[in-house]
Structure formats: C-alpha cells, structure tokens
C-alpha cells in the first residue's frame, strides 16, 4: 500500500475470487487506498515511490458467447 507520504507500507490482505483478470480483495484495504500493481520485487518497506494510475484492463467480451437465438 502507498501511504499519503508516498511511502510503501506492506500489509497482509485476504484475496477473494478472481473476476476476469482482476482479483477481489476482501480484507486489508480501505476504499481509495493506493496499491502497487507492478514492480513489487523492487520494493522495500518505507521506500518512497512516485505513483501513476494504471489503465483498466479491457473487459472480456461476452457478445456471441452463447450464440444468438433465432
């Protein structure tokens, strides 16, 4: 998690089900908190980082998945 001071703070979370390409976090984060999504192997607790928004993944298209009723 990235704190208001732009410093990394490791935190345990409870991971729920996967929805398409995203994972649901059931416990351990509050709405609006920022997390690191890439480059985790380079981080250390207390390290200062510069954040940028991550592009939302494209939703899987379900059009035509079940076929069309005729």
BATI-600826 format. One record per atom (N, C-alpha, C, O, CB): residue number from 0; y, x, z negated. Coordinates in pm, whole numbers, plus 50000, padded with zeros to 5 digits. Atoms other than C-alpha are relative to their C-alpha. Glycine has a CB too. Layout:
BEGIN
[pt NUM [Y X Z]]
...
***
This chain:
BEGIN
[pt 0 [49884 50084 50000]]
[pt 0 [50000 50000 50000]]
[pt 0 [50122 50088 50000]]
[pt 0 [50121 50197 49942]]
[pt 0 [50000 49904 49881]]
[pt 1 [49875 49925 49993]]
[pt 1 [50351 50117 50073]]
[pt 1 [50100 49932 49909]]
[pt 1 [50134 49815 49929]]
[pt 1 [50055 50009 50148]]
[pt 2 [49905 50057 50096]]
[pt 2 [50593 50064 49786]]
[pt 2 [50141 49991 50055]]
[pt 2 [50168 50039 50165]]
[pt 2 [50001 50082 49874]]
[pt 3 [49861 50016 49959]]
[pt 3 [50962 49978 49805]]
[pt 3 [50069 50135 50020]]
[pt 3 [50167 50144 50094]]
[pt 3 [50076 49917 49896]]
[pt 4 [49943 49866 49987]]
[pt 4 [51036 50351 49773]]
[pt 4 [49937 50078 50115]]
[pt 4 [49958 50199 50128]]
[pt 4 [49981 50077 49870]]
[pt 5 [50070 49941 49884]]
[pt 5 [50825 50418 50090]]
[pt 5 [49892 50100 49961]]
[pt 5 [49855 50186 50040]]
[pt 5 [50100 50069 50091]]
[pt 6 [50107 49910 50045]]
[pt 6 [50561 50596 49883]]
[pt 6 [49867 49927 49999]]
[pt 6 [49859 49807 49970]]
[pt 6 [50032 50056 49859]]
[pt 7 [50135 50054 49996]]
[pt 7 [50188 50544 49919]]
[pt 7 [49946 49982 49859]]
[pt 7 [49960 50071 49774]]
[pt 7 [49908 50092 50081]]
[pt 8 [50069 50026 50126]]
[pt 8 [50002 50385 49628]]
[pt 8 [49865 49940 50036]]
[pt 8 [49857 49829 50089]]
[pt 8 [50083 49903 49905]]
[pt 9 [50133 50050 49970]]
[pt 9 [49627 50349 49665]]
[pt 9 [49967 49884 49907]]
[pt 9 [50003 49886 49789]]
[pt 9 [49895 50112 49988]]
[pt 10 [50034 50118 50078]]
[pt 10 [49493 50016 49549]]
[pt 10 [49866 49945 50051]]
[pt 10 [49841 49943 50171]]
[pt 10 [50113 49892 50009]]
[pt 11 [50125 50063 49961]]
[pt 11 [49149 49854 49547]]
[pt 11 [50027 49856 50042]]
[pt 11 [50109 49787 49981]]
[pt 11 [49897 50004 49884]]
[pt 12 [49988 50138 49953]]
[pt 12 [49120 49528 49740]]
[pt 12 [49861 49941 50016]]
[pt 12 [49762 50013 50030]]
[pt 12 [50078 49994 50133]]
[pt 13 [50126 50070 49973]]
[pt 13 [48848 49267 49782]]
[pt 13 [50009 49947 50143]]
[pt 13 [50096 49865 50175]]
[pt 13 [49974 49883 49896]]
[pt 14 [50000 50038 49860]]
[pt 14 [48766 49224 50150]]
[pt 14 [49913 49876 50018]]
[pt 14 [49801 49869 49968]]
[pt 14 [49950 50115 50089]]
[pt 15 [50074 50122 49971]]
[pt 15 [48659 48881 50271]]
[pt 15 [49943 50005 50140]]
[pt 15 [49908 50113 50189]]
[pt 15 [50090 49878 49985]]
[pt 16 [50061 50006 49867]]
[pt 16 [48531 48767 50608]]
[pt 16 [50089 50060 50109]]
[pt 16 [50209 50077 50091]]
[pt 16 [49967 49858 50035]]
[pt 17 [49928 49951 49883]]
[pt 17 [48629 48906 50945]]
[pt 17 [50031 49881 50090]]
[pt 17 [49945 49796 50114]]
[pt 17 [49917 50109 50077]]
[pt 18 [49959 50106 49908]]
[pt 18 [48825 48675 51176]]
[pt 18 [50047 50069 50127]]
[pt 18 [50153 50132 50129]]
[pt 18 [50114 49908 49937]]
[pt 19 [49976 49928 49874]]
[pt 19 [48818 48803 51535]]
[pt 19 [50004 50150 49969]]
[pt 19 [49902 50207 49928]]
[pt 19 [50134 49954 50068]]
[pt 20 [49991 49856 50025]]
[pt 20 [48946 49162 51497]]
[pt 20 [50069 50031 49867]]
[pt 20 [50096 50148 49837]]
[pt 20 [50076 50067 50114]]
[pt 21 [49928 49982 50126]]
[pt 21 [49115 49109 51158]]
[pt 21 [49910 49974 49881]]
[pt 21 [49815 49896 49890]]
[pt 21 [50123 49908 49995]]
[pt 22 [50074 50022 50124]]
[pt 22 [48980 49126 50802]]
[pt 22 [50089 49923 49903]]
[pt 22 [50209 49948 49894]]
[pt 22 [49954 50136 49937]]
[pt 23 [49929 50076 50103]]
[pt 23 [49081 48880 50531]]
[pt 23 [49993 50081 49870]]
[pt 23 [49886 50123 49829]]
[pt 23 [49938 49857 49981]]
[pt 24 [49995 49934 50131]]
[pt 24 [49194 49048 50207]]
[pt 24 [50014 49890 49896]]
[pt 24 [50116 49822 49890]]
[pt 24 [50120 50104 49991]]
[pt 25 [50003 50110 50095]]
[pt 25 [49102 48811 49926]]
[pt 25 [50072 50032 49869]]
[pt 25 [50129 49943 49806]]
[pt 25 [49859 49962 49970]]
[pt 26 [49935 49961 50126]]
[pt 26 [49237 49008 49627]]
[pt 26 [50056 50141 50013]]
[pt 26 [50004 50224 50089]]
[pt 26 [49900 49993 49882]]
[pt 27 [49947 49865 50008]]
[pt 27 [49454 49311 49558]]
[pt 27 [50132 50021 50071]]
[pt 27 [50195 50125 50054]]
[pt 27 [49901 50094 50055]]
[pt 28 [49870 49993 49933]]
[pt 28 [49759 49242 49776]]
[pt 28 [50076 49871 49979]]
[pt 28 [50017 49764 49963]]
[pt 28 [49983 50029 50150]]
[pt 29 [49914 50117 50009]]
[pt 29 [50053 49007 49746]]
[pt 29 [50065 49977 50136]]
[pt 29 [50085 50072 50212]]
[pt 29 [50108 50018 49888]]
[pt 30 [49932 50026 49873]]
[pt 30 [50220 48833 50040]]
[pt 30 [50125 50085 50015]]
[pt 30 [50204 50098 49921]]
[pt 30 [50036 49851 50011]]
[pt 31 [49882 49919 49971]]
[pt 31 [50481 49056 50202]]
[pt 31 [49984 50148 49973]]
[pt 31 [50068 50227 50016]]
[pt 31 [50113 49950 49921]]
[pt 32 [50020 49857 50024]]
[pt 32 [50338 49388 50080]]
[pt 32 [49957 50069 50129]]
[pt 32 [49885 50011 50211]]
[pt 32 [49894 50022 49890]]
[pt 33 [50035 49922 49881]]
[pt 33 [50305 49657 50345]]
[pt 33 [49880 50087 49972]]
[pt 33 [49864 50142 49863]]
[pt 33 [50119 50087 50046]]
[pt 34 [50118 49915 50010]]
[pt 34 [49981 49839 50408]]
[pt 34 [49996 50095 50118]]
[pt 34 [50062 50072 50220]]
[pt 34 [49871 49916 49993]]
[pt 35 [50019 49904 49892]]
[pt 35 [49882 50136 50621]]
[pt 35 [49878 49957 50080]]
[pt 35 [49772 49931 50024]]
[pt 35 [49984 50147 49945]]
[pt 36 [50110 50043 49914]]
[pt 36 [49666 50042 50919]]
[pt 36 [49941 50114 50082]]
[pt 36 [49829 50102 50131]]
[pt 36 [50048 49890 50092]]
[pt 37 [50048 49885 49922]]
[pt 37 [49631 50380 51094]]
[pt 37 [50037 50129 49929]]
[pt 37 [50138 50136 49860]]
[pt 37 [50058 49997 50143]]
[pt 38 [49970 49868 50055]]
[pt 38 [49615 50743 50987]]
[pt 38 [49967 50017 49854]]
[pt 38 [50023 50104 49787]]
[pt 38 [50142 50031 50021]]
[pt 39 [50034 49997 50144]]
[pt 39 [49459 50680 50646]]
[pt 39 [49948 50135 49954]]
[pt 39 [49973 50176 49840]]
[pt 39 [49896 49895 49969]]
[pt 40 [50061 49872 50039]]
[pt 40 [49274 51014 50648]]
[pt 40 [50105 50106 49966]]
[pt 40 [50072 50205 49900]]
[pt 40 [49912 50051 50112]]
[pt 41 [49894 49902 50024]]
[pt 41 [49609 51198 50632]]
[pt 41 [50081 49971 49874]]
[pt 41 [50166 50051 49837]]
[pt 41 [50093 50005 50118]]
[pt 42 [49916 50043 50112]]
[pt 42 [49748 51015 50328]]
[pt 42 [49952 50050 49866]]
[pt 42 [49833 50073 49844]]
[pt 42 [50008 49850 49997]]
[pt 43 [50027 49966 50139]]
[pt 43 [49770 51116 49964]]
[pt 43 [50084 49907 49913]]
[pt 43 [50194 49868 49953]]
[pt 43 [50030 50151 49969]]
[pt 44 [49927 50086 50093]]
[pt 44 [49878 50904 49668]]
[pt 44 [50137 50062 49969]]
[pt 44 [50145 50180 49938]]
[pt 44 [49919 49979 49868]]
[pt 45 [49865 49953 50029]]
[pt 45 [50256 50933 49617]]
[pt 45 [50074 50058 50119]]
[pt 45 [50192 50089 50110]]
[pt 45 [49995 50102 49893]]
[pt 46 [49939 49944 49879]]
[pt 46 [50323 51063 49968]]
[pt 46 [50104 49902 50056]]
[pt 46 [50082 49781 50055]]
[pt 46 [49891 50032 50107]]
[pt 47 [49897 50084 49938]]
[pt 47 [50642 50933 50133]]
[pt 47 [49968 49983 50148]]
[pt 47 [49935 50079 50217]]
[pt 47 [50141 50062 49981]]
[pt 48 [50030 50030 49860]]
[pt 48 [50592 50762 50469]]
[pt 48 [50114 49922 50064]]
[pt 48 [50197 49863 49994]]
[pt 48 [49868 49921 50012]]
[pt 49 [49908 50083 49923]]
[pt 49 [50801 50602 50742]]
[pt 49 [49916 49891 50065]]
[pt 49 [49820 49921 50135]]
[pt 49 [50080 50085 50107]]
[pt 50 [50080 50111 49948]]
[pt 50 [50674 50258 50837]]
[pt 50 [50057 49947 50131]]
[pt 50 [50175 49962 50161]]
[pt 50 [49991 49888 49897]]
[pt 51 [49958 50074 49881]]
[pt 51 [50683 50067 51162]]
[pt 51 [49904 49884 50016]]
[pt 51 [49788 49894 49976]]
[pt 51 [50001 50092 50128]]
[pt 52 [50088 50117 49985]]
[pt 52 [50546 49724 51249]]
[pt 52 [49885 50030 50095]]
[pt 52 [49900 50105 50192]]
[pt 52 [50080 49880 50051]]
[pt 53 [50115 49986 49913]]
[pt 53 [50202 49708 51403]]
[pt 53 [49995 49878 50091]]
[pt 53 [50016 49765 50046]]
[pt 53 [49867 50015 49918]]
[pt 54 [50011 50111 49907]]
[pt 54 [50159 49498 51714]]
[pt 54 [49880 49914 49964]]
[pt 54 [49773 49967 49933]]
[pt 54 [49989 50051 50145]]
[pt 55 [50110 50091 50029]]
[pt 55 [49946 49191 51654]]
[pt 55 [49897 50009 50112]]
[pt 55 [49933 50017 50229]]
[pt 55 [50051 49854 49984]]
[pt 56 [50103 49994 49896]]
[pt 56 [49611 49206 51832]]
[pt 56 [49998 49871 50082]]
[pt 56 [50032 49764 50032]]
[pt 56 [49862 50024 49937]]
[pt 57 [50009 50118 49914]]
[pt 57 [49561 48971 52125]]
[pt 57 [49886 49912 49949]]
[pt 57 [49777 49961 49920]]
[pt 57 [49977 50041 50148]]
[pt 58 [50104 50093 50046]]
[pt 58 [49369 48662 52018]]
[pt 58 [49893 49986 50107]]
[pt 58 [49922 49983 50226]]
[pt 58 [50061 49861 49967]]
[pt 59 [50111 50016 49907]]
[pt 59 [49029 48624 52173]]
[pt 59 [50012 49864 50067]]
[pt 59 [50030 49763 50000]]
[pt 59 [49862 50013 49928]]
[pt 60 [49988 50125 49925]]
[pt 60 [49043 48361 52443]]
[pt 60 [49871 49922 49988]]
[pt 60 [49762 49975 50011]]
[pt 60 [50034 50027 50148]]
[pt 61 [50117 50086 50009]]
[pt 61 [48810 48068 52388]]
[pt 61 [49997 49903 50117]]
[pt 61 [49907 49819 50125]]
[pt 61 [49999 49924 49867]]
[pt 62 [49995 50090 49885]]
[pt 62 [48907 47892 52709]]
[pt 62 [49874 50019 50085]]
[pt 62 [49842 50130 50126]]
[pt 62 [50127 50024 50085]]
[pt 63 [50118 49996 49917]]
[pt 63 [48595 47806 52902]]
[pt 63 [49875 50049 49930]]
[pt 63 [49770 50060 49992]]
[pt 63 [50025 50085 50118]]
[pt 64 [50115 49947 50070]]
[pt 64 [48364 47939 52634]]
[pt 64 [49885 49899 49993]]
[pt 64 [49768 49936 50002]]
[pt 64 [50040 50043 49860]]
[pt 65 [50105 50103 50010]]
[pt 65 [48179 47609 52602]]
[pt 65 [49981 49929 50133]]
[pt 65 [49898 49839 50143]]
[pt 65 [50035 49898 49891]]
[pt 66 [50010 50068 49871]]
[pt 66 [48223 47507 52963]]
[pt 66 [50090 49878 50003]]
[pt 66 [50145 49838 49901]]
[pt 66 [49856 49960 50029]]
[pt 67 [49914 50116 49983]]
[pt 67 [48412 47211 53097]]
[pt 67 [49916 49875 50019]]
[pt 67 [49820 49875 50095]]
[pt 67 [50093 50018 50119]]
[pt 68 [50071 50127 49982]]
[pt 68 [48294 46853 53062]]
[pt 68 [50040 49936 50131]]
[pt 68 [50158 49937 50166]]
[pt 68 [50027 49903 49883]]
[pt 69 [49969 50063 49872]]
[pt 69 [48270 46672 53394]]
[pt 69 [49958 49857 50000]]
[pt 69 [49977 49787 50100]]
[pt 69 [49935 50072 50115]]
***
